């Protein structure tokens, strides 16, 4: 009788444990997952540069926060007395158009602006799926002679869709800027090198055919290279 009673107790405990586990996982899966907020960011956002001859590389990451975008514009400043753009690549797969009048690489004034645009109803609007996408990759050379220089990259942001202002415009009538807060600036220093840019294995969709610009070279219908170091480079589609 005692043995029978013990078996019932053990089975009851086992059943309760199974029910508890099922309920636990049900509640775990039922908890709503908050979507990521729309964002633009530098990767990396900081680092120490050891080899000045090699410069450094920064990726611009984009996350639409689950919404469909008609436009993304990034604008940030750098000190041209410290660094110069040597190469820029953009991910053409994210947007249908890259307007020339809203894109520039300016090594004289220290300004980078890049705009991707897709007309609503005329193409597939960009929407981040999973991890952030790389919107652009910028390569810099260090031109300062300072031994302990701080090298900031600073966003231009007011929250409004004005030229030279960073925005993410979501589909709507009219499209609304969903980038509610100013992205975080990046800051680099001269010293021992840390990781810069995302591992190339994560960038199979960025290739030189999309955009390779040498700073100081203005691309025309017949591109010509020049030794001029300063000047404005307009982002251009081949």
C-alpha positions in Angstrom: 0.0 0.0 0.0 2.8 2.3 0.9 4.6 1.5 -2.3 1.5 2.2 -4.4 1.1 5.5 -2.5 4.7 6.5 -3.2 4.2 5.7 -7.0 1.2 8.0 -7.1 3.1 10.8 -5.4 6.1 10.4 -7.7 3.8 10.4 -10.8 2.0 13.4 -9.4 5.2 15.3 -8.9 6.5 14.4 -12.4 3.2 15.5 -13.9 3.4 18.8 -12.1 7.0 19.3 -13.2 6.0 18.7 -16.8 3.1 21.1 -16.6 5.3 23.7 -14.9 7.9 23.4 -17.7 5.2 23.7 -20.4 3.7 26.8 -18.8 7.1 28.3 -18.3 8.1 28.0 -22.0 4.6 29.1 -23.1 4.9 32.3 -21.0 8.5 32.8 -22.2 7.4 32.6 -25.8 4.3 34.7 -25.2 6.3 37.7 -23.9 6.3 40.3 -26.7 9.7 41.1 -28.2 10.2 44.8 -28.6 11.3 45.8 -32.1 14.6 47.7 -32.4 14.3 51.4 -32.6 15.3 53.0 -35.9 18.9 53.9 -35.8 22.1 54.9 -37.6 25.5 54.3 -36.0 29.2 54.1 -36.5 31.0 50.8 -36.2 33.2 51.0 -34.4 32.2 54.0 -32.4 35.7 54.4 -30.8 39.2 53.0 -31.2 42.9 53.8 -30.9 44.9 54.0 -34.1 48.4 52.6 -33.8 49.6 52.6 -37.4 49.0 56.1 -38.8 50.2 55.1 -42.2 47.3 52.6 -42.6 44.6 55.0 -41.3 41.3 53.5 -40.2 37.9 52.4 -41.5 34.4 53.1 -40.2 31.2 51.4 -41.2 27.8 53.2 -41.1 25.1 50.8 -39.8 21.4 51.3 -40.4 18.3 49.8 -38.7 14.8 50.7 -39.9 13.2 49.4 -36.7 10.9 47.2 -38.6 9.5 50.1 -40.7 9.8 50.6 -44.5 12.0 53.5 -45.5 11.8 55.7 -48.5 14.9 57.7 -47.7 18.0 57.5 -45.5 20.4 60.4 -45.3 23.6 60.4 -43.3 25.6 63.6 -42.7 28.5 63.9 -40.3 31.6 66.1 -39.9 35.3 65.5 -39.4 38.3 67.8 -39.0 40.1 67.9 -42.4 43.2 69.0 -40.6 43.3 65.6 -38.8 41.9 63.1 -41.4 41.1 62.9 -45.1 38.7 60.5 -46.9 40.7 58.1 -49.2 37.9 55.7 -50.2 34.1 55.4 -49.8 31.8 52.5 -50.6 28.0 52.4 -50.4 25.6 49.5 -50.3 23.5 50.0 -53.5 21.3 47.1 -52.7 19.4 49.0 -50.0 17.9 51.9 -52.1 17.0 52.4 -55.7 18.5 55.9 -56.1 21.4 57.9 -54.7 20.8 61.5 -55.7 23.9 63.5 -56.6 22.5 66.7 -55.2 22.1 65.1 -51.7 25.5 63.3 -51.6 28.9 64.6 -51.2 32.4 63.8 -49.8 34.1 67.1 -48.9 37.7 66.9 -47.8 38.1 70.6 -47.7 35.3 71.4 -45.2 35.2 68.0 -43.6 31.7 66.9 -44.5 30.2 63.5 -45.6 26.7 63.3 -46.8 25.1 60.2 -48.4 21.4 59.8 -49.4 19.6 56.7 -50.5 16.1 57.0 -51.9 13.3 54.7 -53.1 10.1 56.1 -54.4 7.1 54.6 -52.7 5.3 52.3 -55.1 8.2 52.4 -57.6 10.5 49.9 -55.9 11.0 47.8 -52.9 11.3 50.0 -49.8 14.2 49.2 -47.5 13.4 47.4 -44.3 15.9 45.9 -41.9 15.5 42.2 -41.4 17.5 40.7 -38.5 20.8 42.4 -37.8 21.7 46.0 -38.9 22.8 46.5 -42.5 26.0 48.3 -43.6 24.9 51.4 -45.4 28.4 52.7 -46.2 32.0 52.1 -45.5 34.4 55.1 -45.2 38.2 54.8 -45.2 40.3 57.6 -43.7 44.0 58.5 -43.7 45.5 60.4 -40.8 47.2 63.7 -41.8 47.7 65.3 -38.4 51.2 65.3 -36.8 49.7 65.5 -33.3 50.9 62.6 -31.1 47.8 62.5 -28.8 45.1 63.8 -31.0 41.4 63.0 -30.5 39.6 62.4 -33.8 35.8 62.9 -33.6 33.1 62.0 -36.2 30.1 64.2 -35.4 26.6 63.7 -36.7 24.5 66.6 -38.2 21.0 66.1 -36.7 18.1 68.4 -35.9 15.2 65.9 -36.2 13.9 67.6 -39.4 14.3 66.7 -43.0 16.5 69.6 -44.1 19.5 69.3 -46.4 22.7 68.3 -44.6 20.6 66.8 -41.7 20.6 63.1 -40.9 17.2 61.4 -41.2 15.4 58.2 -41.7 12.1 58.7 -43.6 9.4 56.1 -43.3 6.7 55.4 -45.8 3.7 57.7 -45.4 2.0 60.8 -46.8 4.0 62.7 -46.3 7.0 60.5 -45.2 8.0 61.1 -41.5 11.4 61.2 -39.9 11.5 58.2 -37.5 15.0 58.9 -36.3 13.9 60.5 -33.1 17.2 61.0 -31.3 20.6 62.1 -32.5 22.9 59.2 -33.3 26.0 58.7 -31.1 29.2 60.4 -32.3 32.4 58.4 -32.8 35.7 59.3 -31.3 39.1 57.8 -32.1 42.6 58.5 -30.7 46.1 58.0 -31.8 47.9 55.1 -30.1 47.4 51.3 -30.2 45.1 50.0 -32.9 41.8 48.4 -32.0 39.2 46.8 -34.2 37.8 49.0 -37.0 34.9 48.2 -39.3 32.9 45.0 -39.6 34.6 41.8 -40.6 34.6 41.5 -44.4 32.8 38.2 -44.2 29.7 40.2 -43.2 29.9 42.4 -46.3 29.4 40.2 -49.3 27.0 42.7 -50.8 29.4 45.6 -50.7 31.8 45.5 -53.7 34.0 47.9 -55.4 31.6 48.1 -58.4 29.1 49.9 -56.3 31.3 52.9 -55.5 35.0 53.4 -55.2 36.0 57.0 -54.8 39.4 58.4 -54.2 39.2 61.6 -52.1 40.0 64.7 -54.1 38.9 63.2 -57.4 35.8 64.6 -59.1 34.2 61.9 -61.3 33.1 63.1 -64.7 32.0 61.2 -67.8 35.7 60.5 -68.4 37.2 60.0 -65.0 40.6 61.5 -64.5 42.9 61.2 -61.5 44.4 64.2 -60.0 47.0 64.8 -57.2 44.8 67.5 -55.7 44.3 66.5 -52.0 41.4 68.8 -51.1 38.1 69.3 -52.7 34.5 68.0 -52.9 33.8 64.5 -54.3 30.2 63.9 -55.4 29.0 60.4 -54.8 28.4 58.9 -58.2 26.9 55.8 -59.7 28.7 54.1 -62.6 
